Amino acid sequence: MVLVLAAGELVGPPMHQDGLTIRPPRAFHLTRMDLFHGTRVIGVTAKDSVARYLSAALMDGDGEDAASMLVSVVEEPLRLGPNARDDAATSVTKHLRDELGLEFTLERADVVTGPAARVEVRGQVREGAQLRKILIASYAGDARRAVVVFSVPSGRWDALLPALTEALDSMRIEQQKSGPSRPLALAFAIVVGAALLASFGLWRRRAARRAQAADADAPQGP
């Protein structure tokens, strides 16, 4: 019983938004969506007309050591077939490296069964001098799917992982309509890269603002 209660403290109250219900890690809070404007967060492409959008952006702090959680919705079904793990790993790695120029190092990919069935891809990217762990989860759905991206400084990963896992297990998706299934790769290529760019863009904006403030406070020469 003590273990159950301790685990329950890792996540906060349910967040209901856009037909999704998820319990974020307790320290995470919603951030202003306008911070992500101009960072390709919706990930619109000319080749695909499927509706997709950022549903929520959360962070657990304001500094560069903050972790982020981005939740996106794709209005299209996803079914996890026998090749789901390999397809997801290949898709994520290829998309981030070839299309976005991010040096993504794949660590593992897993299919998670149960009420929150999903395929997870884990790896790491380097942004400047900082190494960040990435956890990407794409959920199965008969009519629509959700994609959750966690980005965590590598030094905080082990401490945060239990809360991230519990949050991912809490996801529930309201299925509103049916439609034809498409390849698993779309679950990632449409949303994941854009979400990562949004997260990195936010860090860069904050770093630039801090640099400008430091320059303004620096003593002026004669």
C-alpha positions in Angstrom: 0.0 0.0 0.0 2.8 2.4 0.8 4.4 1.7 -2.6 1.1 2.4 -4.3 0.7 5.7 -2.5 4.2 6.7 -3.3 3.8 6.0 -6.9 0.6 8.0 -7.0 2.5 11.1 -5.8 4.6 11.1 -9.0 1.8 12.5 -11.2 -0.6 15.4 -10.8 -4.4 15.6 -11.4 -5.8 14.6 -14.8 -5.5 17.1 -17.6 -8.5 17.0 -20.0 -7.9 18.6 -23.4 -8.9 17.9 -27.0 -10.4 14.6 -26.2 -7.3 13.4 -24.3 -6.9 12.7 -20.6 -3.4 12.4 -19.1 -1.9 13.0 -15.7 1.4 14.9 -16.2 4.3 14.4 -13.8 3.5 16.4 -10.6 6.0 19.2 -11.1 5.0 19.9 -14.7 2.8 22.9 -15.5 1.2 24.3 -18.6 3.2 26.9 -20.4 2.1 29.7 -22.7 1.4 28.3 -26.2 2.5 31.5 -27.8 6.1 30.6 -26.8 5.9 28.0 -29.5 4.8 30.2 -32.4 7.2 30.1 -35.3 8.8 26.8 -34.3 6.9 24.6 -36.8 5.1 23.0 -33.9 2.1 21.9 -36.0 4.4 20.3 -38.5 2.3 21.0 -41.6 3.7 19.3 -44.7 2.7 19.7 -48.3 2.4 15.9 -48.8 -0.1 15.2 -46.1 -3.4 16.8 -45.2 -4.2 14.9 -42.0 -5.2 17.3 -39.2 -2.6 17.5 -36.4 -1.9 20.1 -33.8 -0.1 20.7 -30.5 -2.6 20.2 -27.7 -0.5 21.1 -24.7 3.0 22.2 -23.7 4.2 21.7 -20.2 7.5 22.3 -18.4 8.8 21.7 -14.9 10.9 24.9 -14.7 12.2 28.0 -16.5 15.9 27.3 -16.8 17.9 25.3 -19.4 17.8 22.3 -17.0 14.0 22.2 -17.3 12.2 19.2 -18.8 9.5 19.6 -21.3 6.4 17.6 -22.2 4.6 18.2 -25.5 1.3 16.5 -26.3 0.1 16.5 -29.9 -3.0 15.1 -31.6 -3.2 13.4 -35.1 -6.7 13.0 -36.4 -6.0 9.6 -37.9 -6.0 6.0 -36.5 -3.0 4.0 -35.5 -2.8 0.3 -35.0 0.2 -1.4 -33.6 1.2 -4.3 -35.8 4.0 -6.9 -35.4 6.6 -4.5 -36.9 5.6 -1.5 -34.8 8.8 -1.3 -32.8 11.2 -1.6 -35.7 9.2 0.8 -37.9 9.0 3.4 -35.2 12.7 3.3 -34.4 13.6 3.6 -38.1 11.1 6.4 -38.7 12.2 8.5 -35.7 15.9 8.1 -36.4 15.7 8.8 -40.1 13.3 11.8 -39.7 15.3 13.5 -37.0 18.7 13.0 -38.7 17.9 13.3 -42.4 15.1 15.9 -42.3 15.8 18.0 -39.2 19.6 17.6 -38.9 19.4 16.5 -35.3 22.0 14.0 -34.2 19.6 11.5 -32.6 21.2 8.5 -31.0 18.7 5.6 -30.7 18.8 3.7 -27.4 15.7 1.5 -27.5 12.2 1.0 -28.9 9.4 -0.9 -27.2 5.7 -1.7 -27.7 3.7 -1.2 -24.5 0.5 -3.1 -24.1 -2.5 -2.4 -21.9 -5.1 0.4 -21.7 -2.6 2.9 -22.8 -1.1 0.8 -25.7 1.7 2.6 -27.4 5.1 2.3 -29.1 7.9 4.1 -27.3 11.2 5.3 -28.8 14.0 6.5 -26.5 17.3 8.2 -27.4 19.3 11.3 -27.0 20.1 14.5 -28.8 22.8 17.1 -28.2 21.7 20.8 -28.3 24.9 22.9 -28.1 26.8 21.7 -25.0 23.7 20.0 -23.5 22.8 16.4 -23.8 19.1 15.7 -23.6 17.2 12.4 -23.3 14.2 12.0 -25.6 11.2 9.8 -24.9 8.6 9.6 -27.7 5.3 7.7 -27.3 2.7 7.3 -30.0 -0.6 5.8 -28.9 -2.8 3.3 -30.7 -6.2 4.5 -31.6 -9.1 3.4 -33.8 -9.9 6.9 -34.9 -7.2 9.3 -33.7 -3.9 9.1 -31.9 -1.8 11.1 -29.5 1.9 11.7 -29.5 3.8 12.6 -26.3 7.4 13.9 -26.4 9.4 14.2 -23.2 12.7 16.0 -23.4 14.9 15.8 -20.2 18.5 16.9 -19.4 20.5 13.7 -19.2 21.5 14.4 -15.6 17.8 14.4 -14.5 16.7 11.4 -16.5 17.0 8.6 -13.9 15.1 10.6 -11.3 12.3 11.6 -13.6 11.8 8.4 -15.5 9.3 6.8 -13.0 7.1 9.8 -13.2 7.3 10.0 -17.0 6.3 6.3 -17.3 3.4 6.7 -14.9 2.2 9.8 -16.9 2.3 7.8 -20.1 0.4 4.9 -18.6 -2.4 7.4 -17.6 -3.2 8.5 -21.2 -6.8 7.9 -22.4 -8.0 8.9 -25.9 -11.6 9.7 -26.8 -12.3 8.1 -30.1 -14.6 10.3 -32.2 -14.6 8.9 -35.7 -13.3 6.1 -37.8 -11.1 6.1 -40.8 -8.5 4.2 -42.8 -5.2 3.2 -41.2 -1.9 4.5 -42.6 1.7 3.4 -42.0 3.1 3.7 -38.5 5.8 6.1 -39.7 3.2 8.9 -40.0 2.7 8.8 -36.3 6.2 10.2 -35.8 7.2 12.0 -39.0 4.3 14.4 -38.8 4.5 15.4 -35.1 7.7 14.3 -33.4 10.3 16.4 -35.3 8.1 19.5 -35.1 7.6 19.0 -31.3 11.3 18.7 -30.8 12.0 21.8 -32.8 9.4 23.6 -30.7 11.1 22.6 -27.5 14.6 23.5 -28.8 13.3 26.8 -30.2 11.9 27.7 -26.8 15.2 27.0 -25.1 17.1 29.1 -27.6 14.6 32.0 -27.2 15.1 32.0 -23.5 18.9 31.8 -23.8 18.8 34.7 -26.2 16.7 36.8 -23.9 19.0 36.0 -21.0 22.0 37.0 -23.1 20.4 40.3 -24.1 19.6 41.0 -20.5 23.2 40.3 -19.5 24.4 42.7 -22.2 22.1 45.4 -21.0 23.3 45.1 -17.4 26.9 45.0 -18.3 28.9 48.2 -17.5 29.4 50.4 -20.5 32.9 51.4 -21.5 34.0 55.1 -21.7 
